[in-house]
Amino acid sequence: MFKLNKKGQALVEYVLIIALITVVAVAGVKFLGGYIKDAITKTSCSIMDQEYVQSKNPGEGTCKVKELE
């Protein structure tokens, strides 16, 4: 009978798994991107000794120079 080549089948399975992981990662970043950006901004504000100003929308927060007391 015919001898089937299963190497191509394994390659297709790996490509499908990688595509699924990519879709999940992109969806996660799209959904959580603003919150991740805010966390990074908060950290950079504290490193630069500035005050974090929160915005209405996630990902739009900024740093503001602290006023002298």
N, C-alpha and C positions, 0 to 999 in steps of 0.2 A: 504494500500500500504506500501511501504518501507519508513522507517524514515531514512533520510540521516544525517550523522554526519558531520557537517561543521567545527568542531574544527580543524581537520587535514588540511582542505583547507586553513584556516587562517594561520596556522603554515607554510605551504608551501609558501604562499604569503610573509610572513615576511622574510623567508629565502631568497627568490628571491630578495627582496628589499635590504637586507643586503649584498647579493652577488654583486648586481649592485653598491651599494655605495662603496664597497671594491675595485671593479675593477676601478671605477672612481678615488678613492683616490690613488691607486697604480700608475695609469697612470699619474696623476698629479704630484706625487713625482718623478716619472721617468723623466718626461718632465722638471720640474722646480727644480729638486734636486740640480744641479750644482749652480744655481743662489741663492738658499736658503743657500747652503754651503758657497758661497762667502759672502753673507750678514752677516752670523754668524762670518766668519773669519775677516771681516772688523771691526765688533764690538769688537771682542776679541783683535785685534791689537790695537785699540784705548784705550781699557781698560789697556793693558799692556804697553802703551806708545811706541808702535812700529809702523813702517811704513808698510802699505799694498802694496804688489807687485802683480799687476794683471798679469794673465797668458793669453795665447791665448784661452784656453778652459775654459768654465765655471766650477767652482768647484776646480780649481787647483791653485788658488791664495794662497800666503803665507805671513807670517809676516817677517819683516826684522828689525833688531835693527837699530835705527836711528843713523846716524853718528854725531859726535860732530862737532859743527860749529866753 
